[in-house]
Amino acid sequence: MAHLVVTGGTFPEHFEECLELVSECLIGRDSHCTVVLDIDGVCGQHAAGRPAGTGWLVEDEASVSGTFVNDRRVRVWPLANGDVIKVGNVELTYRDDLDVDDELYDPGDNTLLC
């Protein structure tokens, strides 16, 4: 199963740290987005995660500040396990190797998984 995991940046209180990707995932300031980031540098509908074949891609939705994958500004990018998506100052790591039986917390890198 594919997930987006928060791995860095400043994000709103009560923010979900891990999201299982099951259908299109909108990221932005608007309340209708799947991932709501009401912070500076994020547009109303900033980016989207979309299924593509057997994987996922991220697509910038014409944002002003851009969407970055592994520190590279992208328009559309096919995601690979471990890719880091940056929207505003929030970093989301794409993971396609997490299962429901995985540990919730990895004390080695202080990352909440799922």
ABEGO torsion letter per residue (X at the ends): XBBBBBABEBBBBGBBABBBBABBBBBEABAABABBBBBBGBBABABBBBBBEABBBBBBAGBAAEBBBGGBBBABBBBBBGBBBBBEABBBBBBAABBAABBABBAAAGBBAX
